[in-house]
Amino acid sequence: MNIIPIGIWGGYPNKNEATSSFLIEQDGFRCLVDCGSGVLAAVQNYTKLSDLDAVIISHYHPDHVADIGVLQHAAMVGMQLKEWETPLLIYAHDREPAEFEKLSYKGVTEGRAIQEAETLELGPWQVSFCETIHPVYCLALKFTSNGRSVVFTADTSWKEELIGFSEGADLLVAESNLYEKYLGIIQGHLSGSQAGELAERAGAKRLLLTHLPQYGELNEILDAAKSSYSGKVEFAAIGERYEI
């Protein structure tokens, strides 16, 4: 299983980059995790759009879905040219029906509902879910195959249930949008120390930090994560291939 960061920013993309998004590859199957601002342009550095097999969305905030519309246009053009096998499946929760309905578009993309209590069989993976603490309904994601797993926290405040959900993960991809001084002030996100604590208590083998702020000194977040996690931790590097 290869995990490739496409973007690492929270809220909005830094210049010439993209909001937090990841491409997962295994056995020729490619799934895009979240599709926010700048993602569609950036992901083409690593795959043809027509080679995407699925997209999975954690929640409907714009920094996670902003490029869904242009992805649908790409699928429509590809279908017209007979270069794209459609419909492209887009998985997301249906707690916001109006947003979920937008995922199905003119027969070129099809929205598929995911439920927290169910495990999704997707290509070579079993994908499970855990509700996070965020201003809107949001799901953390765990991809498991052949006894190995990667967990994406998605956007969340601290939640004890995420420890069990992330237990033993080979790779934990944790949002870390907050500097320590904003804990208790800005809601719905983790700090670096909380991301590290989650990885430590879950026994995760490796920690990647994502959904980063565009302000401040980012190394403060990395240092905070290192203070609470004894394993290997780093910022997710755009374009790097993390193999598990």
C-alpha positions in Angstrom: 0.0 0.0 0.0 1.4 3.4 -1.1 0.1 6.6 0.5 1.0 9.8 -1.4 0.2 13.2 0.1 -1.4 15.5 -2.6 -1.9 18.5 -0.3 -1.2 19.2 3.3 -3.0 22.5 4.1 -6.1 23.1 6.2 -8.8 25.7 5.4 -7.3 26.8 2.1 -4.2 25.9 0.0 -0.9 27.6 0.2 0.2 29.2 -3.1 0.5 26.7 -5.9 -0.4 23.8 -3.6 -3.5 22.0 -2.3 -5.5 21.4 0.8 -5.1 18.1 2.7 -5.6 15.1 0.4 -4.0 11.8 -0.2 -3.8 9.2 -3.0 -3.7 5.6 -1.9 -2.5 2.9 -4.3 -2.4 -0.9 -4.1 -2.6 -3.7 -6.6 -3.3 -1.2 -9.4 -6.3 0.3 -7.5 -6.2 4.1 -6.8 -8.4 5.9 -4.3 -8.3 9.7 -3.6 -9.0 10.7 0.0 -10.7 14.1 0.0 -10.8 16.5 -3.0 -10.5 20.1 -1.8 -9.1 23.2 -3.3 -6.1 22.6 -5.6 -6.3 18.8 -5.4 -7.4 18.1 -8.9 -4.5 19.9 -10.5 -2.0 18.4 -8.0 -3.1 14.8 -8.2 -2.3 14.7 -11.9 1.4 14.8 -11.0 0.9 11.2 -9.7 -1.9 9.6 -11.8 -4.1 10.2 -14.8 -7.5 11.3 -13.6 -9.0 8.5 -15.7 -7.0 6.0 -13.6 -8.8 6.9 -10.4 -11.0 4.1 -9.3 -12.7 5.8 -6.4 -12.9 9.0 -4.2 -13.8 9.0 -0.5 -14.8 12.2 1.3 -14.5 12.7 5.1 -16.9 15.6 5.3 -18.4 18.4 3.2 -16.3 21.5 4.2 -14.9 23.2 1.1 -11.3 22.4 1.9 -12.3 18.7 1.4 -14.8 18.9 -1.5 -14.1 22.1 -3.4 -12.7 20.3 -6.4 -15.4 17.6 -6.7 -17.2 19.8 -9.3 -14.2 20.1 -11.6 -13.5 16.4 -11.1 -17.0 15.7 -12.4 -16.3 18.0 -15.4 -13.1 16.0 -16.1 -15.1 12.7 -16.0 -17.7 14.2 -18.3 -15.1 15.2 -20.9 -13.4 11.9 -20.5 -16.7 10.1 -21.2 -17.3 12.3 -24.3 -13.9 11.3 -25.6 -14.5 7.7 -24.7 -11.3 7.8 -22.6 -12.9 7.4 -19.2 -14.8 4.5 -17.7 -17.7 5.9 -15.8 -19.3 6.4 -13.4 -16.5 7.3 -11.0 -17.7 6.3 -7.5 -17.5 8.9 -4.8 -18.0 7.7 -1.3 -19.2 10.0 1.5 -21.7 10.0 4.3 -25.3 11.1 3.6 -26.1 13.0 6.8 -26.3 16.1 4.7 -28.6 15.0 1.8 -28.2 18.1 -0.3 -24.4 17.8 -0.3 -24.5 14.0 -0.9 -26.8 14.4 -3.9 -24.2 16.7 -5.6 -21.8 13.7 -5.8 -23.9 12.1 -8.5 -23.6 14.0 -11.7 -25.0 13.3 -15.2 -24.1 9.6 -15.1 -20.3 10.4 -14.9 -20.0 10.2 -11.1 -22.1 8.3 -8.6 -22.3 9.1 -4.9 -22.2 6.1 -2.6 -23.2 6.4 1.0 -20.9 5.2 3.8 -22.0 4.5 7.3 -20.0 4.6 10.5 -21.3 1.2 11.6 -20.4 -0.6 8.4 -17.1 -1.7 6.8 -16.7 -0.8 3.1 -15.0 -3.3 0.8 -13.2 -1.0 -1.6 -10.7 -2.5 -4.1 -8.0 -4.3 -2.0 -9.1 -2.6 1.3 -11.5 -2.9 4.1 -12.4 0.7 5.0 -13.9 1.4 8.5 -15.0 4.7 10.0 -15.2 6.6 13.2 -17.2 9.8 13.8 -14.9 12.7 14.8 -15.6 15.9 16.8 -16.0 18.7 14.3 -18.5 21.5 13.6 -20.1 19.2 10.9 -20.5 15.4 10.8 -17.1 14.0 9.8 -15.6 10.5 9.6 -12.1 9.3 10.3 -11.0 6.6 7.9 -9.1 3.3 8.3 -7.8 1.4 5.3 -6.8 -2.2 6.1 -5.2 -4.8 3.8 -3.2 -7.9 4.5 -2.9 -7.1 8.2 -1.6 -3.6 7.6 -3.5 -0.3 8.1 -3.4 3.4 7.6 -5.6 5.7 9.6 -6.7 9.2 8.6 -8.1 11.2 11.5 -9.8 13.7 9.2 -10.8 16.9 11.0 -11.3 16.5 14.7 -10.9 17.7 18.2 -9.5 15.2 20.8 -11.7 12.1 21.0 -10.8 9.1 23.2 -12.5 6.7 20.7 -9.9 7.5 18.1 -7.3 5.7 20.2 -9.0 2.3 19.8 -9.8 3.1 16.2 -6.1 3.8 15.4 -4.7 1.0 17.5 -1.6 -0.6 16.0 -1.8 1.5 12.8 1.2 1.1 10.6 0.7 4.8 9.6 -1.4 7.4 11.4 -2.1 10.5 9.3 -3.3 13.0 11.9 -4.6 16.5 11.4 -2.5 19.0 13.5 -4.0 22.4 12.7 -3.5 24.0 16.0 -0.6 25.6 17.8 -0.7 24.7 21.5 -1.8 28.2 22.5 -5.1 27.7 20.6 -6.2 24.6 22.5 -9.6 25.4 24.0 -9.9 28.5 21.9 -10.3 27.0 18.3 -12.6 24.0 18.2 -12.7 21.0 15.9 -9.0 20.4 15.4 -5.9 18.7 17.1 -2.7 20.3 18.2 0.7 18.8 17.5 0.9 17.4 21.1 -2.6 15.8 20.8 -1.6 14.2 17.4 1.5 12.8 19.1 -0.5 11.6 22.1 -3.0 9.9 19.9 -0.2 8.1 18.0 1.5 7.1 21.3 -1.5 5.8 23.0 -2.7 3.9 19.9 0.7 2.3 19.4 0.9 3.7 15.9 4.2 2.8 14.2 4.6 6.1 12.3 2.9 9.5 12.4 2.4 12.0 9.6 1.1 15.5 10.4 -1.3 17.2 7.9 -4.0 19.8 7.6 -1.5 22.4 8.6 -2.0 26.1 9.2 -0.6 28.7 6.9 0.6 31.0 9.7 3.1 30.8 12.5 6.2 28.7 12.9 5.3 25.1 11.8 8.2 23.5 13.6 6.4 24.4 16.8 3.7 21.9 15.8 6.3 19.2 14.9 8.2 19.7 18.2 4.9 19.5 20.1 4.1 16.2 18.4 7.6 14.9 19.2 7.2 15.7 22.8 4.3 13.3 23.2 5.2 10.6 20.7 8.2 8.3 20.9 8.0 7.1 17.3 8.9 8.6 13.9 6.9 11.7 13.2 7.2 14.2 10.4 5.1 16.6 8.3 3.5 14.8 5.4 5.7 15.6 2.4 3.8 16.4 -0.9 4.6 13.7 -3.5 6.4 11.4 -1.1 5.4 7.7 -1.3 4.9 6.2 2.1 4.8 2.4 1.7 3.3 0.1 4.3 
